[in-house]
Amino acid sequence: MMMSARPFHYTPWNPARWLIWGGFALLLVLAPRLMSSGSVVSLLSLMGTTMIFALSYNMLLGQSGMLSFGHAVYSGMGAFFAIHAINLAGSGALPLPLTLVPIIGGLAGLLFGILFGYVTTKRSGTTFSMISLGIVELVFACSLMFPGFFGGEGGVAGDRVFGKPLFGISYGPQIQVYYLIAFWLFICTAAMFAISQTPLGRIANAVRDNPERAEFIGYDTQRVRYLMLILSGFFAGISGALTAINFEIVSAENVSAVRSGAVLLFTFIGGIGFFFGPMLGAIVGVFLTVMLSEFTKAWQLYLGLFFILIVMYAPGGLASLIMMNIRVAAHGYFRRILPLGFSLLLACAIGLLGQIILIELLYHRTLESAMGMEMNLFGQVVDTAAPSAWFTGVVLSLVGVSGFLLCRSRFMAVWDSVNADIDKSDARGGR
């Protein structure tokens, strides 16, 4: 009896994929070595946890078309369960190493994804968004009503250093915590990318783009949304657990609508249409909220203005700008847009400088005038009562705005021409 031969499928080796993932892993390993100060390592740790959070949120918004205002529920509950697991492990009641605590957070996020997702995914669109907002407000209220678990306004604190060090790793130094976060970041990023390539990830894209057609071919759109929310909650819970390990305290702020709004802003700034967009948005968002807050008290105003500019001029996010320019460069047309692009960036820089001067002067005069009329601006002592500083800000703003409006029309004409030539070249190559 002859056995039928198994079909042989040859899958070519993809060096680009290995190069990208290898480069990503290498970057995670070398990043703290390139900038070894303690503050930078702490900043990198925060970026790592925010990247996982933003990627998990994009599983809803970018891949499934679900605009959620309550995603902090899943990361926050993961953080609370993780901090309690740390305290139990520290007391010897739970035999669990710190390295595996993020799994506890992930399972908590998955559990609450099953619980809340069953309700929220019954509806889609605006209704889903409003229900998710109600859920996050409900959980936030519960965090103040049940201090036994949530710790009240003070939150729940823990100590990540417990047990005997393994191979000299105690997770006391911040650099060791960073590498723990980097490890889970790489694992979660690879897992979420793999999910986006599965049939579930593909049909989630179909539900996002045309739910009626997806239902017509036999798919239950509510079930697809439900499964994606459960998986998203799992990775958000891992992010929350790593946040608990990093800061060693979890409070009601971790389950607040403010935190949900922050991840929405970061994800949209990076670009919801690209897998790496939320990671880029997390880096920029953390920089604007943490680093910028050390230099100015008006950092929230700058973050809001930056978000508005992204929505107006780059609705695809920063990732779309990068990919569009890579496409132009790959076809050899970058030299055609470079002079006008440089002029446009120069005009933007001049206008931005003028706006910063005016904002800082106005902020000091309205909110900090009791401390005196003089302020430190760009390393120089400036008298906010003198008209010269205001005049400089107004002139720079007008020059920048005028230059932007003048260069933008010319740049867009060249940009459209370049992309038309690229489309023609691609069309000829496809024949």
SULBELRA-V121509 format. One record per residue. N is the residue number from 1. RES is the residue in one small letter. OMEGA is omega in radians with two decimals (* if undefined). NEAR is the number of other ideal C-beta (glycine too) atoms within 10 Angstrom. Layout:
# SULBELRA-V121509
N RES OMEGA NEAR
N RES OMEGA NEAR
This chain:
# SULBELRA-V121509
1 m -3.08 2
2 m 3.11 4
3 m 3.13 5
4 s -3.12 5
5 a 3.10 6
6 r 3.10 6
7 p -3.11 5
8 f 3.13 5
9 h 3.14 5
10 y 3.08 4
11 t -3.10 5
12 p 3.12 5
13 w -3.09 6
14 n -3.09 9
15 p -3.13 9
16 a -3.14 7
17 r 3.11 9
18 w 3.14 10
19 l -3.12 10
20 i -3.11 12
21 w 3.06 14
22 g 3.09 11
23 g 3.10 10
24 f 3.11 16
25 a 3.13 15
26 l 3.11 10
27 l 3.11 11
28 l -3.13 19
29 v -3.01 12
30 l -3.04 10
31 a -3.14 16
32 p 3.12 19
33 r 3.12 8
34 l 3.13 8
35 m -2.90 12
36 s -3.14 9
37 s -3.09 9
38 g -3.13 11
39 s 3.13 12
40 v 3.11 15
41 v 3.09 20
42 s 3.12 17
43 l 3.11 18
44 l 3.11 20
45 s 3.12 25
46 l 3.09 20
47 m -3.12 21
48 g 3.13 31
49 t 3.13 27
50 t 3.09 27
51 m 3.12 25
52 i 3.13 30
53 f -3.12 29
54 a 3.10 33
55 l 3.11 30
56 s 3.11 29
57 y -3.13 30
58 n 3.00 28
59 m 3.08 25
60 l -3.00 28
61 l -3.04 21
62 g -3.06 26
63 q -3.05 23
64 s 3.10 27
65 g 3.14 21
66 m 3.12 26
67 l -3.08 16
68 s 3.04 25
69 f -3.08 19
70 g -3.06 26
71 h 3.14 31
72 a 3.11 29
73 v -3.04 32
74 y 3.08 38
75 s -3.13 33
76 g 3.11 34
77 m 3.03 28
78 g 3.12 34
79 a 3.14 33
80 f 3.12 26
81 f 3.14 25
82 a -3.11 29
83 i 3.06 30
84 h 3.08 19
85 a 3.10 24
86 i 3.14 27
87 n 3.10 16
88 l 3.11 16
89 a 3.12 22
90 g 3.13 16
91 s 3.14 9
92 g -3.12 9
93 a -3.10 10
94 l -3.13 14
95 p -3.07 8
96 l 3.07 16
97 p -3.10 12
98 l -3.11 23
99 t -3.09 14
100 l 3.12 11
101 v 3.09 26
102 p 3.09 30
103 i 3.08 17
104 i 3.10 24
105 g 3.13 33
106 g 3.13 26
107 l 3.09 17
108 a 3.09 28
109 g 3.10 33
110 l -3.13 22
111 l -3.13 18
112 f 2.99 22
113 g 3.08 27
114 i -3.08 14
115 l -3.07 14
116 f -3.12 23
117 g 3.12 25
118 y 3.13 13
119 v -3.00 12
120 t -3.07 25
121 t 3.03 25
122 k 3.12 13
123 r 3.13 14
124 s 3.08 19
125 g -3.08 11
126 t 3.14 9
127 t 3.08 11
128 f -3.12 21
129 s -3.12 17
130 m 3.11 14
131 i 3.12 18
132 s 3.07 26
133 l 3.08 17
134 g 3.13 14
135 i -3.10 23
136 v 3.08 25
137 e 3.10 16
138 l -3.13 14
139 v 3.11 22
140 f 3.09 24
141 a 3.12 12
142 c -3.14 13
143 s 3.09 25
144 l -3.11 12
145 m -3.09 9
146 f -3.08 11
147 p -3.14 13
148 g 3.14 6
149 f -3.03 12
150 f 3.09 24
151 g 3.14 20
152 g -3.11 15
153 e -3.13 11
154 g 3.13 11
155 g -3.13 19
156 v 3.14 21
157 a 3.13 15
158 g 3.12 22
159 d -3.07 11
160 r -3.13 21
161 v 3.10 15
162 f -3.13 18
163 g 3.13 14
164 k 3.11 5
165 p 3.11 11
166 l -3.08 11
167 f 3.11 4
168 g -3.12 6
169 i 3.13 14
170 s -3.08 14
171 y 2.99 20
172 g 3.09 12
173 p -3.10 13
174 q -3.12 16
175 i 3.10 16
176 q 3.07 18
177 v 3.12 22
178 y -3.11 24
179 y 3.02 18
180 l 3.11 22
181 i 3.14 25
182 a 3.11 19
183 f -3.13 16
184 w 3.08 24
185 l -3.14 25
186 f -3.14 16
187 i -3.10 14
188 c 3.12 24
189 t 3.11 21
190 a -3.13 13
191 a -3.14 15
192 m 3.07 22
193 f 3.11 14
194 a 3.12 10
195 i 3.14 18
196 s -3.14 18
197 q -3.14 10
198 t 3.05 10
199 p 3.09 7
200 l 3.12 15
201 g 3.14 19
202 r -3.13 12
203 i 3.03 20
204 a 3.04 28
205 n 3.12 16
206 a 3.09 18
207 v 3.09 26
208 r -3.03 21
209 d -3.07 10
210 n -3.09 13
211 p 3.13 18
212 e 3.13 8
213 r 3.10 11
214 a 3.08 19
215 e -3.11 14
216 f -3.13 9
217 i 2.96 8
218 g -3.12 6
219 y 3.06 16
220 d -3.05 13
221 t 3.11 20
222 q 3.12 16
223 r 3.11 12
224 v 3.12 22
225 r -3.13 25
226 y -3.14 18
227 l 3.14 19
228 m 3.12 26
229 l 3.10 27
230 i 3.12 21
231 l 3.10 23
232 s 3.10 29
233 g 3.12 31
234 f -3.12 26
235 f 3.05 31
236 a 3.09 37
237 g 3.06 34
238 i 3.10 33
239 s 3.12 32
240 g 3.11 35
241 a 3.11 33
242 l 3.05 31
243 t 3.10 29
244 a 3.10 32
245 i -3.08 26
246 n -3.06 20
247 f 3.12 21
248 e 3.05 15
249 i 3.10 16
250 v -3.11 29
251 s -3.14 21
252 a 3.13 20
253 e -3.12 14
254 n 3.13 26
255 v -3.06 29
256 s 3.08 20
257 a 3.12 17
258 v 3.12 10
259 r 3.07 22
260 s 3.10 24
261 g -3.14 15
262 a -3.13 20
263 v 3.05 26
264 l 3.12 21
265 l -3.09 19
266 f -3.12 29
267 t -3.13 28
268 f 3.11 25
269 i -3.13 28
270 g -3.14 29
271 g -3.07 27
272 i -3.10 26
273 g -3.11 15
274 f -3.09 19
275 f -3.10 18
276 f -3.12 19
277 g 3.12 27
278 p 3.10 33
279 m 3.09 26
280 l 3.11 21
281 g 3.10 30
282 a 3.12 26
283 i -3.13 21
284 v -3.11 19
285 g 3.11 25
286 v 3.11 22
287 f -3.11 12
288 l -3.08 19
289 t -3.08 18
290 v -3.09 16
291 m -3.09 12
292 l -3.14 17
293 s 3.09 14
294 e -3.08 8
295 f -3.11 10
296 t 3.08 15
297 k 3.13 13
298 a -3.04 18
299 w 3.13 16
300 q 3.09 13
301 l 3.11 12
302 y 3.11 18
303 l 3.11 20
304 g 3.12 11
305 l 3.12 14
306 f 3.11 16
307 f 3.12 17
308 i 3.13 10
309 l 3.10 12
310 i -3.13 22
311 v -3.07 12
312 m -2.97 8
313 y 3.11 9
314 a -3.09 15
315 p 3.07 12
316 g 3.12 17
317 g -3.14 25
318 l 3.13 19
319 a 3.13 22
320 s 3.09 18
321 l 3.14 14
322 i -3.08 16
323 m 3.11 17
324 m 3.12 14
325 n 3.06 13
326 i 3.11 11
327 r 3.12 15
328 v -3.13 21
329 a -3.13 13
330 a 3.12 10
331 h 3.06 14
332 g -3.12 10
333 y -3.03 19
334 f -3.13 15
335 r -3.12 9
336 r -3.12 15
337 i -3.03 19
338 l -3.12 13
339 p 3.14 13
340 l 3.09 17
341 g 3.09 17
342 f 3.11 12
343 s 3.13 17
344 l 3.12 19
345 l 3.11 13
346 l 3.10 14
347 a 3.11 20
348 c -3.14 17
349 a 3.12 13
350 i 3.12 20
351 g 3.12 19
352 l 3.11 16
353 l 3.11 17
354 g 3.13 20
355 q 3.11 17
356 i 3.12 18
357 i -3.12 21
358 l -3.13 17
359 i -3.12 16
360 e 3.10 22
361 l -3.13 21
362 l 3.14 14
363 y -3.13 16
364 h -3.11 21
365 r -3.06 14
366 t -3.02 8
367 l -3.06 11
368 e -3.12 13
369 s 3.12 12
370 a 3.14 5
371 m -3.14 9
372 g -3.09 11
373 m -3.12 13
374 e 3.12 13
375 m 3.11 19
376 n -3.12 10
377 l -3.11 17
378 f 3.09 10
379 g -3.13 5
380 q 3.07 8
381 v -3.07 8
382 v 3.08 19
383 d -3.09 13
384 t 3.10 19
385 a -3.13 13
386 a -3.12 12
387 p -3.07 9
388 s -3.13 9
389 a 3.12 19
390 w 3.13 16
391 f 3.12 10
392 t 3.13 16
393 g -3.14 21
394 v -3.12 14
395 v 3.14 13
396 l 3.12 20
397 s -3.14 19
398 l 3.12 13
399 v -3.13 15
400 g 3.14 20
401 v 3.12 16
402 s 3.11 13
403 g 3.12 18
404 f -3.14 19
405 l 3.14 10
406 l -3.08 13
407 c -3.04 20
408 r -3.13 17
409 s 3.12 8
410 r 3.13 13
411 f -3.12 19
412 m 3.10 12
413 a 3.11 11
414 v -3.14 16
415 w 3.13 18
416 d 3.12 10
417 s 3.14 13
418 v -3.13 17
419 n 3.05 16
420 a 3.10 10
421 d 3.11 14
422 i 3.12 16
423 d 3.10 10
424 k 3.13 10
425 s 3.12 13
426 d 3.14 11
427 a 3.11 9
428 r -3.13 8
429 g -3.12 7
430 g -3.13 6
431 r * 4
